[in-house]
Amino acid sequence: MKVVVIGGNPAGLSAASAIRRIHADWEINVYEKDQYVSYGACGIPYYVSDEVKTLDQLITLTKEKLEEHRNIPVHLFHEVIKVDFEAKVALVKDLKHNREFSKPYDYLVIATGARAKSDPLLDIKHPRIFKVHTLNHAEQLKSFLEKNTVDSAVVIGTGYIGLEMLESYIAQGIKGEQITVIGPRLIFRSSSQKYVESELREKGVNIILQRRVTKVESISDTKIKVILDDGLIIETNLVQLSIGVVPATDMFKDTDLELLPNGAIVTNEFMQTNIPHVYAAGDCASSYHKILKKNVYIPLAPAANKQGRVAGSIISGKSDFPFPGVVGTAIYKVLDLYCASTGITEVEAKQLGYDAQVTTIESKEIAHYYPGAKKMSIQLVFDAESHLLLGAEITAPSTLGAKKIDVLATALTAGMRIDDIQKLDLSYAPPFAPVWDPILIAANVARKKCK
Ligand SMILES: Cc1cc2nc3c(=O)[nH]c(=O)nc-3n(C[C@H](O)[C@H](O)[C@H](O)COP(=O)(O)OP(=O)(O)OC[C@H]3O[C@@H](n4cnc5c(N)ncnc54)[C@H](O)[C@@H]3O)c2cc1C
């Protein structure tokens, strides 16, 4: 059998590896348009901040290792530019030698990921406007920050990539007071935003919310003008453009491949698309949301790895490992605040017809007398009628508190009720948690609002 994989990152390589584990003799070819494969973009903020010293540290397996240890041929600088689903042929462009060739396949795995959103009015050609999506972007930005004096920065976009990067700029010598973030909201879609806001304000970062940047203009090689919809003008030394990501599926727009309105490829739980023998996985694909009960676009690494593995297993003939779907769990570090969420918001719960209620508690993250004890928050969204947990958000001073989201994600996945969460036997010792774990406190408070 011949397998073509488009994209050499978590989703594509997980698929290729799963197939290789079962079929030593199948022809597998991974085409990657870039120069890097098998890396975690998730580490980019910590590479730019210099906590991670070299780019190599972000790379799990090189092309050579993949070929030598896994027997997976990887073709760098090879872009798949078109697919003929009828003929089962991919048209590949060798970018270095500027030549094209056709590659027939029995199975195709589309793992093209996402690309950073662009806007011609903001994404003008200027040496000090950066995107943060690939290792090339990371390399350009870090090397720029190390070689140039940068006094101020404007981050356009207040999603997690925009906000995670703040600590990189501060670590590279830009003062918090000289950094401005502009966007619709601060990560959370609820009142938990207030904790992010106070963390940013404590570090001096300027926040402009619910306003739109309409234009970015060059003043000189070192200065940029950022113009907002209310006429406000900010002059700055550096702009980071992080206005979201879109699935990298442009080449499939006018084909029979079923896509969501934003371009994400629709799959079933076996990562099969609507076209026979064509699979999709990772940031280019949609995921089934178990609480919203529909396909959604939540491009994150754990799903990309799992979906790639499922696609590979199914192609290999193992049909016992479907992708279970997501409940929307995510975790981010914003300066010294650790933020996490799972499930759905109060607004979404109400739209689904639940008798949605919300409680927010604040509690010490560890025993109050243990050195370093600080406050954390937990917000629970639940149905007052059935007592079902529907969503949760956490802010905490460390990973200890933020990772409690996994308990709540597990509870959500298991369909637990607030009453069940109240009864959980959670661990306790002073350096780890208060004797009443914040999850139990939150559940106790929520229970009082249940019918
Ligand atoms: C700065 C940053 C921080 C992040 N932090 C986190 C985090 O903390 N937690 C988390 O869960 N997720 C995080 N993510 C998201 C995570 O990196 C992605 O979910 C994950 O990389 C998706 O893997 P993928 O293989 O689907 O796509 P990608 O990693 O995007 O890989 C797709 C590959 O396909 C290649 N490609 C695209 N089109 C073609 C073509 N036509 N031909 C050949 N090759 C092609 C691309 O060059 C790319 O290498 C972060 C992302 C960024 C950018």
The ligand as an ORCA input file, in Angstrom:
! r2SCAN-3c Opt
* xyz 0 1
  C       3.097     29.755     19.614
  C       2.232     28.543     19.763
  C       2.032     27.996     21.014
  C       1.222     26.874     21.161
  N       1.038     26.381     22.412
  C       0.242     25.302     22.584
  C       0.058     24.748     23.871
  O       0.641     25.231     24.861
  N      -0.779     23.678     24.011
  C      -1.395     23.115     22.921
  O      -2.139     22.143     23.097
  N      -1.225     23.606     21.668
  C      -0.412     24.679     21.479
  N      -0.217     25.163     20.220
  C      -0.902     24.520     19.081
  C      -0.119     23.303     18.601
  O       1.169     23.702     18.244
  C      -0.853     22.673     17.431
  O      -2.114     22.234     17.877
  C      -0.113     21.500     16.828
  O       1.144     21.878     16.365
  C      -0.924     20.944     15.656
  O      -0.204     19.959     15.003
  P      -0.496     19.638     13.456
  O       0.440     18.553     13.077
  O      -1.940     19.432     13.258
  O      -0.185     20.995     12.690
  P       1.142     21.846     12.550
  O       1.990     21.726     13.758
  O       0.701     23.187     12.115
  O       1.893     21.138     11.354
  C       1.396     21.126     10.051
  C       2.580     20.992      9.108
  O       2.099     20.839      7.788
  C       2.934     21.566      6.900
  N       2.154     21.852      5.693
  C       1.060     22.644      5.587
  N       0.578     22.620      4.329
  C       1.386     21.811      3.623
  C       1.421     21.395      2.271
  N       0.483     21.795      1.417
  N       2.396     20.542      1.875
  C       3.347     20.105      2.760
  N       3.371     20.481      4.054
  C       2.407     21.313      4.484
  C       3.297     22.802      7.707
  O       4.465     23.412      7.217
  C       3.473     22.233      9.111
  O       4.791     21.864      9.377
  C       0.603     26.288     20.030
  C       0.815     26.824     18.755
  C       1.613     27.952     18.620
  C       1.820     28.509     17.251
*
